[in-house]
């Protein structure tokens, strides 16, 4: 293949990839949280269903999933004293790639006295999917956060397995400008085989992390008293709590996630139950 032909092929591939971005800002006025900025582009949309518990944002991917070469971003600002629950309309599906990564970035900023619950539904990776994700969270000293991210490596009920692919996940949490939580995760190759090892997930293909700021011992005791379908553990330091969950399938993981969030005093969006 000549250089010109290769360039045309690359340009054609890029022009057929999906792009999507959301920039959302909310602010409190007279004790009520309202939208101050909503920007959407590409195949991402955000909708605001009527609720009795405050403002809820639901992110919708009109493209029906993501694949290699797609690039998506979500940017949320929660203003001083505001309250927001944000999530997704459905589980996000990451389909197989011919080589390039699917790129996903999330930036969450929570100002003084504000509270954000970031509760997307599960991310499902199919065989040969390649996902590269980054989550950056900036909290004021007295801001509150509950976030839960779940990843399924195939769908057990469909007999699926992820025998080839890659998952790279980078989390950074800053509180009052100081880095208080940092994590890098990478799985590649035969991920199902790696997760089958006793020292990793012991055969579980459904994993989740719940991150809470500010946390207290009462919350931790309530979580530790739960009866889980899979396995779970929670630890805390300096007002930050992290819970890890692993289950054999997505149904068991969701049951455990709903239970742990309830123990933390956080209800899940209505769309989780549909």
Buried (B, 14 or more C-beta within 10 A) or exposed (E): EEEEEEEEEEEEBEEEBBBBBBBBBBBBEEEEBEBEEBEBEBBBBBEBEEEEEBBBBBBBBEBEBBBBBBBBBBBBBBBEBBBBBBBBBBBBBBBBBEEBBBBBBBBBBBBEBBBBBBBBBBBBBBBBBBBBBBBBBBBBEEBBBBBBBBBBBBBBEEEBBBEBBBBBBBBBBBBEEEEBBEEEEEBEEBBBEBBBEEEBBEEBBBBBBBBBBBBEEEBBEBBEEEEBBBBBEBEBEEBBBBBEBBBBBBEBBBBBBBBBBBBBEBEBBEBBEE
